[in-house]
Structures are given as structure tokens and as C-alpha cells.
Amino acid sequence: MQLMAKPERTFGLIVGIEKYHESTWNVTGGGPADDALKFAHWLHRRGVPKENIRLCLSALVENHQLIGECGLTVEFATEQNISDIVTNFLSPKSGDLLYIFWAGHGLITSERERRLLCADANKQNWQNLDLNSLLVLLGSDKFQIRNHICIIDACANYVLESKGRPTNLGGKAFLSGQPHKDSQQFVLLATREGEQAKVNADNKTGYFSQALREAFAAANGTFPPNMREATEAVKQRFNGLDKKQLPTYFYSRSWDGDIEKSHFNPFDIPHNIQQSQARKFVGRDEQIEQLRQLLQANDVVAITDVTGQGGVGKTELAIQYSWQYLEDYSGGCCWLNPQGIDLGTQLVEFGVVNLPNFNLPDGLSLAGQVAYCWRNWQAGKVLLIFDDVKDWMQIKPYLPLNGSRFKVLITTRQNTGLTYPSLPLGQLSPDAALELLAKLLGDEYVQQEAETAKGICKLMGYIPIGLYQIAAYSRNRGGVLC
């Protein structure tokens, strides 16, 4: 995406939030406020007038001097103020380009909506902006600036109702008009679904924001920088970091009614991936990479249980893999439960509910409906997951043809009669088991009772479910294990 934009006709909405009304959500040491300030200064140095830059900050007390030294007008980063800037200040402006930069907390709802938490958010009122609806507004005739570059350095992890999130998250959803016929939009996200945006506490900066500044600096003053080139540089930078975070992007262009998507919008990928039941996921990074390689080379792969007893984390590994690599399966990810209703019915229902232009003809048998699924599935590579298979014959009629764009992942306790490449899963390493126990019971306990903790891990056979059970037992007894 290489836009032509004059700096004097460029606008910016820059947000950096590290201090929240809910103080337990504060970003320790800070980082987002300074990242936002640096982005605003970058815009101004490129010739964007100060009056075109709206800078909304919420800084920790120890970082207030940054605001006093910035030389720009700083506003409150509340939901009301930010939404007023979008709807009342920016919407009617005529210009070439709008930059939106956001550094702070974010989450994804169970409906797969990305939300950005505002500074006045707390556990009783989760003040937030609906990013999806904001992007739709920007691309509509209610917004006059036609070209947008949105850069979001925020988490995209799931905060479920069981973790204290209200069922109705509320927040600001923007109302849009008719789609523009000549709009371009590039959205660069610091994280894929399910990931956390990491902060470099020593340097008080987000790893993503820092990588982006380096990429912009490499553009040698070109304005606006080529976002595809900048994004590739950022992703290359993250390949060398062990942050379990991979930036992703999508780009759409509309012209005379045609829409081009040069990178699949992760919001649009249909899926019914199960929500993770694990409080923490540790010790399986190597297995996730092995699974990725196996699925690249094979049509069908099984995750098996070398213990034969269950509880080693087969389903959780499939969940984690699916979330981490969902972007690779633009045709969707369909999770199937052989212990539930008929598998054919599950497949057909997924198509009817999730796939566009899926018009199932009347009068087809169930086998005919399944065949219709294979022939009319949305374009792109597809991942099918058969979870907890107990009988191979049960799933055989529902496996797509070999060599097709469908990849199949099976989880099973069975180790006999297996004709597919498999990833055997067993106990955690002693170190990984101890790390998991520390996540469940707290680092302080494991540090103070190191030998006891090691003994617990050994007693549980280094099996994840055993460690979860002992942690639940501890919580029920008020933290007393023995």
C-alpha cells in the first residue's frame, strides 16, 4: 500500500494508555504513553501540523514529565473524549490520510470483536471502543478522509465472563453509513487472536511499537512510509524475539464497487474453535512447532496420548495451535466433536451458520449434504479438528479427499491402528511442570517450597491435568497443600 498524501492534509488520532481507573490494570513501569508521544512527534517531524494531531494520553505518575516536555496538546484518553474526536472532529475533515495509533490494553470478546480499553475503564464499567465498528465507520460515507492507516499495539487475548468480564461488555460502537467507493485501509495489529502484546519493561516501550519505529526510520524520510514494507520489517524483527506474539495485518481497497483484500482479514475467518480451559499454557512450544510442520507436510495428523490415560493436554494443544495459526486457514476452522451429534450434521450446520453463499439444496441425503460442503466451502485452506476420537470408523466417512485444501487434525488416546502421522504427547518435562505449578499456585509458593513443589510435580507424573487438580484442591483448602 503506497499512498500519496500531503503532510498538511494528514491527520492523526494518537492514544497511549498505561494508567487506568482500575489501577490493577496499570502497565507496570509504563510504555504506552511514551510510544504514543513518539508516534505523534514522528508525525509532526514529517510535516503534519500540530492542530491535525489529537493526542490522548493516560500516563503513570512517574511518567508525567513526558507530557510536560512534549510540546503538544494532550487530552484525556477516556471513551467519551476519544469517540467525540472521531465523530465530531475527524469525521467531517477533508484530508488525504488518517493515522490512528493506539497503545494500551485490548481484548477479544467471545463474539471475536476486538475491543480497546479506555483510561476510564474499571471492573464495573469496561469503557472501551469497538475496533471493528470504528473501521467500518472510517470506510463509510460518514467519514470524509478516504485513506486510513491504523496501528494497534494492544493485546488480543480472551477475557471471558468467568474471569470477571461482564456478559454485556458495552463500550462505544460507531454508527456508519454507506461504504465509500474509493477508500483504502491498512490495519496493522501487534497480535493475532489470543495473543498478548508484550512490553519491554527496561526500555518502557512495547516491542511492537519499537519495531515499527525502527521500520519507519529505515524508510529514510519517505512519507507516508510503504506500510507493506514496514510490516514485513516488523515481522522479521519479531521472528528473532521469543515473545509468542506475531504482528498481523490486512489491507482493503474499494474502487468503483470492487473490493481487493491483499491479506485476509482475520476478523472474517469463520471458526468455532473451542475456548481454552487452561489458566496457563506452558511447556508445549516445541510440540506446537512440530504440529505446524506435520500439517504442512500431511493432510491428516493425529495428536496421541503416549500414557493412554488422558489429561496430557491433547485438546488444549489443538486449541492453542488453532488460535495461533488461524490466519493460515482463510477458509476457516471447523471444530467437530465425535461424542456429540452426528458429525455430518455438525459439518452442515457449520457451513449454514458460518459460510457465505452456502445455500444447501433441499432433498439431499446427509451424505449428499456433506458432499455439498466439500464442494461449496469458502475459498482458502481449511482446518478440520476431530477432538477426542475413540473409533476411527466413526470419522472415516467425514474425511475430505487427500490432496485437497482441507487439513485434518485429530486428537485421540488411541495409539493402535493409527495410519496417519502422529504427534505423541506425554508428560511435561520436570522444569515445564514446575513452571505450570508456579503459574497455578504462584511463584512465591514454588520459590519458598521448592522441594515440596518438585515432589508434587513428580507425584502427579508431570501430567498437566494432575497439576490442575492439585491446584484446585489447594484453592478449595485456602492454599494449604499438606
C-alpha positions in Angstrom: 0.0 0.0 0.0 1.8 3.2 -1.2 -0.4 6.2 -0.7 0.2 9.7 -1.9 -0.6 12.1 1.0 0.5 15.6 1.7 1.6 16.1 5.3 -0.6 19.2 5.7 -3.6 17.1 4.7 -2.7 14.3 7.1 -4.4 13.8 10.4 -3.6 11.7 13.5 -5.5 10.2 16.4 -2.8 9.0 18.8 -3.7 7.2 22.0 -1.4 5.9 24.7 -2.9 4.4 27.9 -0.8 2.9 30.8 -2.9 4.2 33.7 -6.4 3.0 34.2 -9.2 3.8 36.6 -8.9 0.2 37.6 -5.4 0.6 39.0 -4.7 -3.2 38.9 -4.7 -2.9 35.1 -1.9 -0.3 35.0 1.0 -1.2 32.8 3.9 -1.6 35.3 6.6 0.9 34.6 4.7 2.3 31.6 5.5 2.4 27.9 2.2 3.1 26.0 2.2 6.8 26.8 5.8 7.3 25.6 5.1 5.1 22.5 2.2 7.3 21.6 4.2 10.5 22.2 7.0 9.2 19.9 4.5 8.4 17.2 2.9 11.9 17.5 6.4 13.5 17.3 7.2 11.4 14.3 4.1 12.7 12.5 4.9 16.3 13.4 8.5 16.0 12.2 7.2 14.7 8.9 5.3 18.0 8.5 1.9 17.1 9.9 0.5 20.3 11.6 0.1 20.2 15.4 -3.6 21.1 15.0 -4.1 18.0 12.9 -2.8 15.7 15.7 -5.1 14.7 18.5 -3.1 13.2 21.3 -4.9 11.3 24.1 -2.7 10.0 27.0 -3.1 8.5 30.4 0.4 8.2 31.9 1.6 6.8 35.2 2.5 9.4 37.8 6.2 8.6 37.3 5.9 9.4 33.6 4.1 12.7 33.9 7.2 14.6 33.0 7.0 13.2 29.5 3.7 15.0 29.0 5.1 18.3 30.2 8.0 18.1 27.8 6.2 17.0 24.7 5.1 20.4 23.3 1.8 19.0 22.0 -1.7 19.5 23.4 -2.6 16.4 25.4 -6.1 15.3 26.1 -7.8 12.7 28.3 -7.9 9.2 26.9 -11.5 8.5 28.1 -14.1 6.7 26.0 -16.2 9.8 25.7 -13.4 12.1 24.6 -11.9 9.7 22.1 -15.3 8.9 20.5 -16.1 12.7 20.3 -12.8 13.2 18.5 -13.7 10.5 15.9 -17.3 11.6 15.3 -17.2 15.4 15.8 -13.6 16.4 14.9 -12.3 13.9 12.4 -15.4 12.7 10.6 -16.1 16.0 8.7 -12.5 16.8 7.9 -11.3 16.8 4.4 -7.9 15.2 4.0 -5.6 12.7 2.3 -4.8 10.3 5.1 -5.7 9.5 8.7 -3.3 7.7 11.1 -4.7 6.0 14.1 -2.1 4.8 16.7 -3.3 3.0 19.8 -1.1 1.6 22.6 -2.7 0.1 25.6 -4.9 -2.8 26.7 -7.2 -4.7 24.4 -9.1 -7.9 24.3 -11.3 -10.0 22.1 -14.9 -10.9 23.1 -16.4 -14.3 22.7 -18.0 -12.9 19.5 -14.5 -12.3 18.1 -14.8 -8.5 18.4 -11.6 -6.6 19.1 -12.1 -4.0 21.9 -9.7 -1.3 23.1 -9.9 -0.4 26.7 -10.1 3.3 27.6 -8.4 5.0 30.5 -11.7 5.3 32.5 -12.3 1.6 32.4 -12.8 -0.4 35.6 -14.2 -3.8 36.6 -17.7 -2.3 37.0 -17.7 -0.4 33.7 -15.4 -1.7 31.0 -15.2 1.6 29.0 -13.9 0.6 25.5 -14.1 1.2 21.8 -15.3 -1.4 19.3 -12.4 -1.5 16.8 -14.4 -3.4 14.2 -17.2 -0.8 14.1 -14.6 2.0 14.0 -13.0 0.5 10.9 -16.4 0.3 9.2 -17.2 3.9 10.1 -13.9 5.1 8.6 -14.7 3.3 5.3 -18.2 4.8 5.1 -19.6 8.0 3.6 -20.0 9.4 7.1 -16.2 9.8 7.2 -14.6 12.2 4.7 -10.9 11.2 4.9 -10.7 8.3 2.5 -7.4 6.6 3.4 -6.5 5.2 6.8 -3.6 3.6 8.4 -4.5 2.0 11.8 -1.7 0.7 14.0 -2.8 -1.1 17.2 -0.3 -2.1 19.8 -2.7 -3.9 22.1 -3.5 -7.4 23.4 -6.0 -9.6 21.6 -6.4 -12.2 24.4 -9.7 -13.6 25.6 -11.2 -12.3 28.8 -14.2 -14.4 29.5 -17.2 -13.8 31.7 -15.7 -16.5 34.1 -12.7 -14.3 34.5 -14.7 -11.3 35.7 -15.7 -9.8 32.4 -19.4 -8.7 32.2 -21.6 -10.6 29.9 -22.5 -7.4 28.1 -19.2 -5.6 27.6 -20.9 -2.4 26.4 -18.5 0.2 25.0 -18.6 2.5 22.1 -19.9 1.0 18.8 -19.7 3.6 16.0 -22.6 4.0 13.5 -21.6 4.0 9.9 -23.1 4.9 6.6 -22.8 3.5 3.1 -19.4 2.1 2.1 -17.1 4.5 0.2 -16.3 3.5 -3.3 -12.8 4.9 -3.2 -11.4 4.1 0.2 -8.1 2.4 1.3 -7.5 1.0 4.7 -4.4 -0.7 6.1 -4.7 -2.2 9.6 -1.5 -3.4 11.4 -2.2 -5.3 14.6 0.5 -6.2 17.2 -1.1 -9.5 17.9 -3.1 -12.3 16.4 -6.2 -13.6 18.2 -5.4 -15.0 21.6 -2.0 -13.2 22.0 -0.7 -10.6 24.4 1.2 -7.5 23.3 4.5 -7.6 25.3 6.2 -4.6 26.8 9.9 -4.1 27.2 9.9 -3.0 30.9 13.5 -2.0 30.9 13.1 0.4 28.0 9.5 1.3 28.8 8.2 0.6 25.3 6.1 -2.0 23.5 8.2 -4.4 21.5 5.8 -3.9 18.6 6.0 -0.1 18.8 9.7 -0.2 19.0 10.0 -2.4 15.9 7.6 -0.1 14.0 9.7 3.0 14.8 12.8 1.1 13.5 10.9 0.2 10.3 9.8 3.8 9.8 13.3 5.1 10.4 14.6 2.7 7.7 12.2 4.4 5.2 14.6 7.3 5.0 12.1 10.0 5.3 9.6 8.7 2.8 6.1 10.0 3.7 3.9 8.2 4.1 6.1 5.1 4.5 5.2 2.0 2.5 3.2 0.0 5.0 3.7 -3.4 3.4 7.5 -2.9 3.6 7.3 -1.6 7.1 5.1 -4.5 8.2 7.5 -7.1 6.7 10.3 -5.5 8.6 8.3 -5.6 11.8 7.5 -9.3 11.3 11.1 -10.1 10.6 12.1 -8.3 13.8 9.7 -10.4 15.8 11.0 -13.6 14.2 14.1 -13.0 16.3 12.2 -12.4 19.5 10.8 -15.1 21.7 7.7 -13.2 22.6 4.9 -15.6 21.5 3.5 -12.7 19.6 3.2 -12.2 15.8 2.0 -9.0 14.3 -0.6 -9.4 11.5 -2.2 -7.1 9.1 -4.9 -6.7 6.5 -5.5 -4.3 3.7 -8.6 -3.5 1.7 -9.2 -1.2 -1.2 -12.5 -0.2 -2.7 -12.8 1.4 -6.1 -15.9 1.7 -8.1 -17.5 -1.0 -6.0 -14.7 -3.6 -6.4 -13.0 -4.8 -3.2 -9.5 -6.2 -3.1 -8.1 -7.8 0.0 -4.4 -8.4 -0.4 -4.1 -10.1 3.0 -7.0 -11.9 4.6 -8.8 -10.0 7.3 -8.5 -12.2 10.4 -11.9 -10.8 11.6 -13.6 -12.6 8.7 -12.2 -16.1 9.1 -15.1 -18.4 10.1 -14.4 -20.7 13.0 -15.9 -22.4 16.1 -12.6 -23.0 17.9 -13.2 -24.1 21.5 -12.3 -21.6 24.2 -9.2 -22.6 26.2 -9.9 -24.1 29.6 -6.3 -23.8 30.7 -5.4 -21.0 33.0 -1.8 -21.2 31.7 -0.3 -23.0 28.8 3.4 -23.9 29.3 5.9 -26.4 28.1 4.5 -27.2 24.7 6.1 -24.6 22.4 8.2 -27.3 20.7 5.1 -29.5 20.1 3.2 -26.6 18.5 6.0 -26.1 16.1 6.2 -29.8 15.4 2.5 -29.8 14.8 2.7 -26.9 12.3 5.4 -28.8 10.3 3.4 -32.0 10.3 0.3 -30.3 9.0 2.4 -28.5 6.3 3.6 -31.9 5.0 0.5 -34.1 5.6 -3.3 -33.9 5.0 -4.2 -35.7 8.3 -2.3 -35.5 11.6 -3.2 -37.0 14.9 -2.2 -35.9 18.4 -2.0 -39.0 20.5 -1.5 -39.8 24.2 1.5 -42.0 25.0 0.2 -42.6 28.5 -3.2 -43.8 27.3 -4.8 -42.3 30.4 -5.7 -38.8 29.2 -5.0 -35.4 30.7 -1.8 -34.8 28.8 -3.2 -31.8 27.0 -4.2 -33.1 23.6 -7.3 -30.9 23.2 -5.5 -27.9 24.7 -2.6 -28.3 22.2 -5.2 -28.4 19.3 -6.9 -25.2 20.7 -3.6 -23.3 21.1 -2.4 -24.4 17.6 -5.8 -23.3 16.1 -5.7 -19.9 17.6 -2.0 -19.3 16.8 -2.3 -20.3 13.2 -5.9 -19.4 12.4 -4.7 -16.7 10.0 -3.1 -19.5 7.9 -6.6 -21.1 7.3 -8.5 -18.4 5.5 -11.2 -21.0 4.5 -12.0 -21.4 8.2 -11.5 -23.8 11.1 -14.3 -26.3 11.9 -14.2 -28.0 15.3 -16.0 -31.3 15.4 -16.9 -33.4 18.4 -17.4 -37.1 17.6 -19.1 -37.6 21.0 -21.8 -35.1 20.1 -24.5 -35.1 17.5 -23.8 -36.8 14.1 -20.6 -35.5 12.6 -22.3 -34.9 9.2 -24.9 -32.7 10.9 -22.2 -30.7 12.7 -20.4 -30.1 9.4 -23.5 -29.0 7.6 -24.5 -26.7 10.5 -21.1 -25.1 10.4 -21.5 -24.3 6.7 -25.0 -22.9 7.1 -24.1 -20.7 10.0 -20.6 -19.5 9.1 -20.0 -19.7 5.3 -21.3 -17.1 2.8 -23.3 -18.2 -0.2 -23.8 -21.6 1.4 -27.3 -22.5 0.0 -27.9 -26.1 0.8 -30.4 -27.6 -1.8 -33.5 -29.4 -0.4 -33.9 -33.1 -0.6 -30.3 -34.1 -0.2 -29.4 -37.1 2.0 -26.9 -36.5 4.8 -24.1 -37.9 2.7 -25.2 -35.6 -0.2 -25.1 -32.6 2.2 -21.6 -33.5 3.3 -20.5 -33.7 -0.3 -22.1 -30.3 -0.9 -19.9 -29.0 2.0 -16.7 -30.1 0.4 -17.6 -28.6 -3.0 -19.0 -25.3 -1.7 -16.8 -24.4 1.2 -15.4 -20.9 1.1 -12.1 -20.4 -0.7 -8.8 -20.9 1.2 -7.1 -23.6 3.2 -9.3 -25.2 5.8 -8.6 -26.9 9.2 -10.9 -29.6 10.4 -10.4 -30.8 14.0 -11.9 -34.1 15.2 -11.5 -33.9 19.0 -11.3 -37.0 21.2 -11.8 -39.7 18.6 -12.5 -43.1 20.1 -13.4 -45.0 17.0 -11.6 -44.4 13.6 -14.6 -45.8 11.7 -16.8 -43.1 13.1 -14.9 -40.3 11.4 -13.8 -42.1 8.2 -16.9 -41.1 6.2 -16.3 -37.4 7.0 -12.7 -37.1 6.0 -12.1 -35.0 2.8 -10.2 -36.3 -0.1 -6.4 -36.5 0.2 -4.6 -33.7 -1.6 -7.4 -31.2 -1.2 -7.1 -27.8 0.6 -8.6 -29.4 3.8 -6.2 -30.2 6.6 -7.4 -32.6 9.3 -6.2 -32.6 12.9 -7.3 -35.5 15.2 -6.9 -35.8 19.0 -7.1 -39.3 20.4 -5.9 -41.5 23.3 -5.5 -44.4 20.8 -2.1 -45.5 19.8 -3.0 -48.6 17.9 -4.4 -49.0 14.4 -3.2 -45.5 13.5 -2.4 -45.0 9.8 -1.7 -41.2 10.0 1.4 -39.3 11.0 1.1 -38.5 14.7 2.5 -36.3 17.4 2.7 -38.3 20.6 2.0 -36.3 23.7 3.1 -37.3 27.2 4.2 -35.9 30.4 5.8 -32.4 30.7 9.4 -32.0 31.4 10.1 -31.5 35.1 11.0 -27.9 34.5 7.9 -27.2 32.5 5.7 -29.0 35.1 7.3 -26.8 37.8 6.6 -23.7 35.7 3.0 -24.7 35.3 2.6 -25.3 39.0 4.1 -21.8 39.6 1.6 -20.3 37.3 -1.2 -22.1 39.1 -0.2 -21.6 42.7 2.0 -18.5 42.4 5.8 -18.0 42.0 6.1 -17.2 45.7 4.9 -20.6 46.8 7.1 -22.5 44.4 10.2 -20.5 45.4 9.6 -20.9 49.1 8.6 -24.6 48.9 10.8 -25.6 46.0 11.4 -29.2 47.1 7.7 -29.7 48.0 6.7 -28.3 44.6 9.1 -30.6 42.8 7.7 -33.5 44.8 4.1 -32.6 43.8 5.1 -32.5 40.1 6.7 -35.9 40.4 3.8 -37.3 42.3 1.4 -36.1 39.6 3.6 -37.8 36.9 4.3 -34.4 35.3 0.8 -34.6 33.7 -0.9 -31.2 33.2 -4.4 -32.4 34.4 -2.9 -33.7 37.7 -1.3 -30.3 38.4 -4.6 -28.5 37.7 -6.3 -30.9 40.1 -3.8 -30.3 42.9 -4.0 -26.5 42.3 -7.9 -26.7 42.6 -7.6 -28.8 45.7 -5.2 -26.1 47.2 -7.6 -23.3 46.4 -10.5 -25.1 48.0 -8.4 -25.6 51.2 -7.3 -22.0 51.3 -3.9 -22.6 49.8 -2.9 -25.4 52.2 -1.5 -28.5 50.4 -0.2 -30.5 53.3 
